[in-house]
Amino acid sequence: MRAARTFAAPVAGLSPANFAIVMATGVIGVDAQQQGYDVLGEVLLAIALVAWLALAAMSTGRLLWHREHLLADLRSHQRAPGFLTTVAGTSVLGSLWLVLGLPVQASALLCALALALWLVLTYGILIALTLQRDKPALADAISGAWLLVVVAMQSIAILAVLLAAHAQQPARLMLNFLALAMWFCGGMVYVWLISLIFYRLAFFRFGPEDLAPTSWINMGAMAISALAGAQLVLNAPGAPFLSSLLPVLQGGTVLYWAVGTWWIPLLAGLALWRYVHRRYPLRYEVGYWGVVFPLGMYSAATQQMAQALGVRFLLPVARGFFFLAVAAWLLTAAGLVRQWLRANERRAT
C-alpha cells in the first residue's frame, strides 16, 4: 500500500483540465485527415490514445489516493469546469477514430462513456457550485473555461452524428436526435455564459494576469458548434428527420462560425497586448492546450462548413489555420516536455 501511495503521489496536483491535451491532439488529427495527411492523423491518434489512457490512469489514482484534492477542485469555480475536458477529450478521440476508418464499435463505446461522464460531471459540478454558501466574485470566477460546458455538449453531438451515419434504424434516428438536441442546447448555454464573460471583459478591471489562455475557448466553443452543425447538414440527405430542418441547420452553422470568427481578431489583439506590450512571461501551463484546441477546431469547422454549404472559397482559410494549429501544438508539446524534464530533475536531486 505504501508503494502504491508513493507511486500515486505525483498525481495529487494533477490539473482537472489535462484532458485538453487529448482534445487538442485529437482535433488536429481530424484536421490532418481533412487536409489529406492521413499518416499524420494516425500518428496523432496514437498520441491522443496514449495520453487518454495515461490521464485516465492518473485520474483514477487521484480519486483513490488524493480524493481530498479532487473534491477541492470540484468545489472551485475556477478549476471545476476543467473536468469537462474529460468529456470532450473522450468524444474527440472517438471522432478521430471514426474519421480514420477504424472499427465503429470502439467509437460507440467512447460515445457512451462520454455521455455518462457528461451527465455525472456537468450536473454534479453545477449542483455543487450552486449549493455553495460562500462564492467568489464574478470577476474572480468566470472565464473562458466555463465554455467547456458547451464544448462538451457539442463534442458529443459530433460523435453522435458521425456514428449515426454508420447505424441502422432506429439507432440512426436516436443518434441524430441526440446530436441535434445537444447542438441546440449547446448554443443556448453559450448565450448564457458568453454574456457573463463579455461583461467581465468589458466592465471589470483587466490586467495581463486576467487573460488566461482559456479565453480562446470563447472562439473554440463556437467553432465546435459550427463543426457539429456542418456535420448535421452533411448527414441530412440520409435522414428525413434532419432534412426537414435543413434551413435551420445551415443558418445556425453560419451563425456559429461567424461568431467564432468575430472573436479571433479580438483575442489575437489581447494576446499581443499581454505578451508584447506588457511583456507577460510565456511559460507552459495546461491552459495553453486551450489555445491549440480552438485553432484546430476552427480549421476543422471551416473545412467541413465549406463542403456542407458549398462555400469552397473558405478552404484556404481552413488550410491556413491547420498549419497554425500544428505549429501551436508543437510549441505547446515542447513546453510540456520541458516542464516534465525539469520536474524529473528536481525529484532526482
N, C-alpha and C positions, 0 to 999 in steps of 0.2 A: 504493500500500500504506500509506503514511504517513497519507493522508487517511482510509482505512478504519479504521486503528487509532485515530485521533483521534475518529472518529465512534463507535467502539465503546467508548471509554474509560469512559463513564458506566455501562456495564453490569457493570463489574468487581465492584462491591459489591452487585449485584442479589441480593436475598434469594431463596433457592430456594422460599420459601413464597408468592411473589407470585401464583401462580395461585389462591390463596384469594379474590382479587378476583373471578375468574370463577365460582368455586364459590358465593360469597355472592350475586352478581348473578343467576346462573342460577337458584338455588333460589327467590329472591324472585319471579323471573319465573314460575316454576311456581306459587308461591302466588297470584300475581296472576291467573293463568288459572283456578285453582281457585275463587277468590273472585269471578270474573266480570268482572275488569278486563283484558280481552283486549288493549286498546291498550297498557296499562302493561306487560303481558307482552311485547309485541312490541318496545317501546322498550328494555326490559331485555335482551331477546335481542340487539338491535343493539349495546348497550353491552358485553355479555358477549362477543360475537363480535369486536368491535374490540379489547377487552382481551386476548382469547386470541391473536389474530393479532400484536398488539404484543409480548406477552410471549414468544410463540414466536420472533419475530424477535430479541428481545433475548437470549433464552436461547441461540439459535444463535450470536449474536455472542459471547456469553460463552464458549461452547465453542470457538470458533475462535481468539479473541484473548486470552482470560483463562482458559485451561484450568487453570492452577495454582490460581486462586481456586475454580473449580468443584470440583476434586478435593479441595481442603481442606474444602469444605462436605460432600462425600460421606463424608469420614472423620470428621466431627464428630457425636458422639452427640446434641448439642443441635440442630444445623441439618439434618442429613441427612433426618430424616422429612419436612421441609418439601417435598422434591422430589415427594412423593406427592400434593401439591396439583395437580400437572400431570395425574395420572391422574384425580382426582376432578373437576377443572375441565373436562377434556375430556368425561367421561361426563355431567356435569350439563348442559353445553352441548348435547350430543346429546339428552338427555331433554327439555330445554326446546324444542328444535327440533321434536321429535316431538309433544309435547303441544299445540303451537300449530298442528298440522295441516300442517306443511311436508313436503317430499319425504322419504320414508323412506330413500332411498339415502344422503343426507348423514349421517343418524344412524347408519346401518350402518357407514360409513367411520370415523366418530368412535368407535364401539364397538370396531372392530378396532384403531384406533390406541391407544385407552385400554387395551385388553387387552395389546397389545405393550409399552406403556410400563409397565404394571403388572408384567409378567414381568421386564423388564430392571431397573427401579428397585427393586422390592421385594426381589428376591433378590440383586441387586448390592449394595444398601445393607446388607442383613442379613449377607451373607457378608463384606463389607469390615469391618464393625464387629465381627463375631465374631472375625475373624482378627487384629485389632489386639493388639499386645502390651501397650501402655500404655492403660489405660481409666480414665475418670473414676469417681469415687464415684457410687453410685446417686442420692444426693440432688442431685448436680450435673447428672446426665444425664437422668433420667426426667422427663417432663412430659406434659401432655395432647396435645402434638404427636405423640407416638408413636402415638396412636389414629388418626392419619391412615392407618395400615396398614389399620385396619378400615373407615374411611370410603372408601378407595379401592376395596376389595372390594365394599362394598355399593352404591357408585355404579355399578359395572359390572353388579351384579345388577339394579338398577332399569332401566338402559338395555336390558339383555338381555331382561328380561321385557316391557318396552314394545315392543321390536322383535318379540318372539315373537307378539304379537297381530296383527301385520301379515304374518307369514311363513306359508309353506306347509310341509307336512311334506316331508322330515324336519327341515328347518331349525327349525321351531317346537319340536319335541321337544328338539333340541340346545340352543337358546337357553334354554328353560325349565330344562333340566338344569344349564346353566352358571349361571343365576340362582340356582337352589336350592343348588347346591354353594357358590357364593360367600356366600350368605346364612348357611348353616350354619357355614362356615369362619370368616366374619367374627365370628359370635357366640362361637366358641371362642377366637379370638385376643383378643377383648375381655376375656374372663375372665382370660387370662394377664396382659395389660397393666394392666388396671384394678387388679389385686391389688397390683402394684408401685406404681402411682400412689397408691392409697389408703394403702398402707404408708408412702410418703414423706410424705403429708399428715399422717398421724396420729402418726408416731413419730420425725420429724426436726424440728429447729428450723425454724420457718416465719416469715418476715418478709414485709413488703409486696412486696419485690422478687421474692419467690418465686412470687407469684400472677400468673403470666403470663396474658394474655388467652386463650391457647390452652387454658387449663383448661376453658373452656366446651365443648371438644370431648369432654370426659368425658360430657356430655349429648348433644352432637351426634352422636356415634358410635352411640348408642342410638336417637336419633330417625331417623337414616337407615336403621338396621336395621329399625325399625318400619315405615317407609315401604316398604322393599323387601318386607317380609312382607305388608303390606296389598295391595300390587300383585300379589304371588303369589296371594293369596286371590281377588282380583278376576279373575285370569286362569284360575283353576281350572275354572270351568264349561266352558270350551272346550279343556281339556287334561286328559284322563283321568289322565295321569301325576301331575298336581298334585292332582286331585280325591281320589285315594287317600290323600293326606297332608293333607287339609284340616284335621282337628282339630289336627294338629301345627303347621300354618301359623298357624291362628287363635290358639292358645295362645302360640306363640312371639312373635307380633306384639304381643299384650297384654303379655307379659313384657318385651320390649324397650321398649315405650312406658312402662310403669310404672317401669322402672329409670331411663330418661331423665327422667321427671317427678320422681323422687326427688332427682335432682341439682339441680334448679332452685333450691329454697329455700336449699340449702347454698351454691351458687355465688353467688347474689344476696347472701346474708349476708356472705360473704367479700369480695365486691366493695364493699359498704358499709363494711366494716372497713378495706379498703385505701384507698379514695378519700375517705371522710368522716372516719372516726376517725383514721387515720394520715396523712391529707392527702397521699397519694401523687400526684405530678403526672400529669395526664392529657394526654399528648402522643401524637400519631399514631405508630403503628408498624404494620407489616403484620399483626402478630398480632391486631389488633382485627377484621380480617375473620373471624378465628376465633371471634368473638363473634356477628357478624352471621349467619354461616352456620348455627350451631346454632339460633338463634332462628327463622330462616326454615324450617329443616328440621323443627323441632318443629311449626310451623304446618302444613306440608305433610303430615307424618306423621299428625297428629291428624285433619286433614280426610279423608285417604284411609282411615284406620282407621275413622272414624265411618261412612263409606259402606260399607266392606267388611264390617264386623261388625254394622252396624245400630245402633250406639250414637250416635245423632244428637244426643243431649244434649251431646256434646262439640264440636259445631260452633261454638258461641260462643267456646270456648277457642281453636280454630284461627283464628278471625277476629281475636280479640284479639292473639294472637301475630303474626299477619300485620302488623297496624299497628305493633306494637312492632318487628318486624324491619325494616319500611320506615323507621321513624324512626332505628334504629341504622344502617341503610345510608346514609341521608342524612348523618348526623353523621360517619360514617367516611369517606365520599366527600369531604365538605368538608375533613376533616383531611388527606386525601391531596392534594387540590388546593392547599391552603395550603402544605403541605410542598414541593410541586413548584414553586410560585411563588417561595418563599423560596430554593430551590436555584438557580433560574434567576437570581434577583437576585444571589446570591453569585458565580455564574460570570460574570455580566456585569461585576461590579466587580473 
